Amino acid sequence: MSNGTIGLSQTQIDTAPTVLIAHRDIRQYVQYTNSRAPKAFFVAACSGQSFWLEQQTSQQSAEKKTLEQDELNRQASDPCCTLLKSE
């Protein structure tokens, strides 16, 4: 069982989206699924690096702000990112 910061259950690993490569990004996704909407989750295309925000003013705002966060912070070698999920 995951406490949000350490370890993942086998079920969490098995059911995570396949674009999430590292356990740190799967942990981020678990935290995202338990967070409050409006929210958005983006993944960098090559590295699988994840970015997400919760409790934004709208779903559109969540997507826009998370994309901006991704653009500023993803690895320089990663060409782009994609929206994995938003609510």
Buried (B, 14 or more C-beta within 10 A) or exposed (E): EBEEEEEBEEEBEEEBBEBBBEBEBBBBBBBBBEBEEBBBBBBBEBBBBBBBBBEBEEBEEBBBBBBEBBEEEBEEEBEEBEEBBBB
